[in-house]
Amino acid sequence: MQSPEKDIPKLTIRVATEKDIEAVDQLRIGAYKSATWFTADDYDRLKVAADPEGTFVLVAEPHDQPGSLLGTVAIAVSQDRKALENAVGASLEGRDLDFPCATVMRLATAENARGMCINHILRACFVEKALQDGLEFFCSSQAKGTPNIEAMKQLGYRFEEVPSSLMSTVKVADDSLMLNWLNRNDFEETLRKIHAYLTAKNAPRWELVA
């Protein structure tokens, strides 16, 4: 039975500020240290200070507890192939690319927020923001063992395996990455699927104020 509206948590999704940086860094490092599908030689390279130029960071917090971060994601916006290759950690030479392009990075959820669908909520927000901001497509990369790949395929993302020739932040198994793509003409259908999933899961309500 669905919980009464008053019992459903409410979240605020917003762009991170200087005051959030320490908490964002802690969230990222904690998530990467707990993952088994990649390793990092230098966790400082996961911090906000090391984000590529043109990156904005979203954070999720309880509506009634500002600053208590439950999740975060970075979106690197690239204007040319070289910047995009640096963001995804792989060569894209010879590909038909459209710009500006968004790369999803550093998606992390607090341990006490597991099961709240934070990742899907953040995904809904950054796809919505991409529509608003006129971004042409998403191109990101993941380690092959990342557990959400099948779920992303169901949302409309296309995947292919590529050499991790430019990856420098983390070490992935077999020196290869799963490159994922989502074109602008698929954004609205992907949003529809995300919202349907979140409704079925009775996920927290949220407001995007970015």
C-alpha positions in Angstrom: 0.0 0.0 0.0 1.3 3.4 -0.9 2.4 5.6 2.0 0.4 8.7 2.8 1.8 11.8 1.1 2.8 13.3 4.5 5.1 10.4 5.1 7.0 10.6 1.8 10.3 12.4 2.2 10.8 15.6 0.2 14.2 16.5 -1.3 15.7 19.6 -2.8 18.1 19.2 -5.7 20.3 22.2 -6.4 23.7 23.3 -7.7 26.4 22.9 -5.1 28.0 26.0 -3.5 31.4 26.5 -1.9 29.9 25.5 1.5 29.1 22.0 0.1 32.6 21.2 -1.3 33.9 19.3 1.8 30.7 17.2 2.1 30.7 16.5 -1.7 34.3 15.4 -1.6 33.6 13.1 1.4 30.6 11.6 -0.4 32.6 10.9 -3.6 35.6 9.3 -1.9 33.4 7.2 0.3 31.4 5.9 -2.7 34.6 5.1 -4.7 36.3 3.4 -1.8 33.3 1.1 -1.3 33.0 0.1 -5.0 34.6 -3.1 -6.1 34.6 -2.5 -9.9 37.4 0.0 -9.9 40.2 1.4 -7.8 41.8 4.8 -7.4 45.4 5.5 -6.8 44.9 9.1 -5.6 41.5 9.9 -4.1 42.3 13.6 -4.1 41.7 13.5 -7.9 38.1 12.7 -7.1 37.6 16.0 -5.3 35.6 19.0 -6.7 38.9 20.9 -7.1 40.0 18.3 -9.8 36.7 18.5 -11.8 37.2 19.4 -15.5 36.6 22.9 -16.6 32.9 23.5 -17.4 31.6 21.1 -14.6 28.6 21.8 -12.4 27.7 19.8 -9.4 24.2 18.9 -8.2 23.5 17.8 -4.6 20.4 16.2 -3.0 19.4 17.2 0.5 16.3 16.7 2.7 13.9 19.7 2.2 13.9 20.3 5.9 17.6 19.7 6.5 19.6 22.0 4.2 23.3 21.0 4.0 22.7 17.3 5.0 23.8 15.9 1.6 22.3 12.5 0.6 23.7 12.4 -2.9 25.7 14.2 -5.5 26.6 14.1 -9.2 28.9 16.2 -11.4 28.1 17.1 -15.0 31.0 18.1 -17.2 29.9 20.1 -20.2 32.3 19.8 -23.2 32.4 22.1 -26.2 34.9 20.0 -28.3 36.2 16.5 -28.8 39.4 16.9 -26.8 37.5 18.1 -23.7 35.0 15.3 -24.1 37.8 12.6 -24.4 39.4 13.9 -21.3 36.1 13.7 -19.4 35.2 10.1 -20.5 38.8 8.8 -20.5 38.7 7.3 -24.0 39.5 8.2 -27.6 36.5 9.3 -29.7 38.4 10.0 -32.9 36.4 9.5 -36.1 33.0 9.7 -34.3 30.2 12.0 -35.3 29.9 14.2 -32.2 27.5 17.1 -31.3 28.2 19.8 -28.9 27.7 21.0 -26.2 27.8 17.5 -24.7 27.3 16.4 -21.1 29.3 13.8 -19.2 28.0 12.3 -16.0 30.7 12.0 -13.3 31.2 11.3 -9.6 27.7 10.0 -8.9 27.6 9.2 -5.2 25.0 8.4 -2.6 25.3 8.6 1.2 25.2 5.3 3.1 22.2 6.4 5.1 20.3 7.2 1.8 20.6 3.8 0.2 17.2 2.6 -1.1 15.9 6.1 -1.6 16.3 6.1 -5.4 18.7 9.1 -5.1 20.6 8.1 -8.3 17.4 7.9 -10.4 16.2 11.3 -8.9 19.5 12.9 -9.8 19.4 11.4 -13.2 15.9 12.8 -13.8 17.2 16.2 -12.7 20.3 16.3 -14.9 18.4 15.1 -18.0 15.8 17.8 -17.3 18.5 20.4 -16.9 20.2 19.2 -20.2 16.9 19.8 -22.0 16.6 23.3 -20.5 20.2 24.2 -21.2 20.2 23.0 -24.8 22.7 20.2 -24.4 22.8 17.9 -27.4 23.7 14.6 -25.9 25.2 12.7 -23.0 28.5 10.7 -23.4 29.9 9.1 -20.3 31.9 6.1 -19.3 31.7 3.4 -16.6 33.6 0.4 -15.5 32.2 -2.8 -16.9 31.3 -4.1 -13.4 29.1 -1.1 -12.6 25.8 -2.5 -11.4 23.4 0.0 -13.0 24.3 -0.7 -16.6 21.3 -2.8 -17.3 19.0 -0.3 -15.7 20.5 2.5 -17.9 20.0 0.4 -21.0 16.3 0.1 -20.1 16.2 3.9 -19.9 17.4 4.3 -23.5 21.2 4.6 -23.1 23.4 2.8 -25.7 26.6 1.1 -24.5 29.8 0.0 -26.2 33.1 -1.3 -24.8 36.2 0.9 -25.6 39.8 1.0 -24.4 40.4 3.2 -21.4 43.3 4.9 -23.1 42.9 8.3 -21.5 41.5 7.2 -18.1 43.6 8.7 -15.3 41.3 9.0 -12.3 40.6 5.4 -11.6 41.9 2.0 -12.7 39.3 -0.2 -14.4 39.4 -4.0 -15.0 40.8 -5.2 -18.3 41.8 -1.6 -19.2 38.4 -1.1 -20.9 35.4 1.1 -20.3 31.7 0.9 -21.1 31.0 4.1 -23.0 27.3 5.2 -22.8 25.4 7.5 -25.1 22.0 9.3 -24.8 20.9 11.6 -27.6 18.8 14.7 -27.2 15.9 13.2 -29.1 15.7 10.5 -26.5 15.8 12.8 -23.4 12.0 13.2 -23.0 11.3 9.4 -23.3 14.1 8.7 -20.8 12.6 11.2 -18.4 9.2 9.5 -18.8 10.7 6.1 -17.9 12.6 7.5 -14.9 9.4 9.2 -13.6 7.5 5.9 -14.0 10.2 4.0 -12.2 10.2 6.5 -9.3 6.4 6.5 -9.0 6.4 2.7 -8.9 9.1 2.8 -6.1 7.2 5.4 -4.1 10.4 7.4 -4.2 10.8 10.7 -2.3 9.3 13.8 -4.0 11.8 16.4 -5.1 12.2 19.9 -6.4 14.9 21.0 -8.8 16.0 24.5 -7.9 19.2 24.5 -10.1 
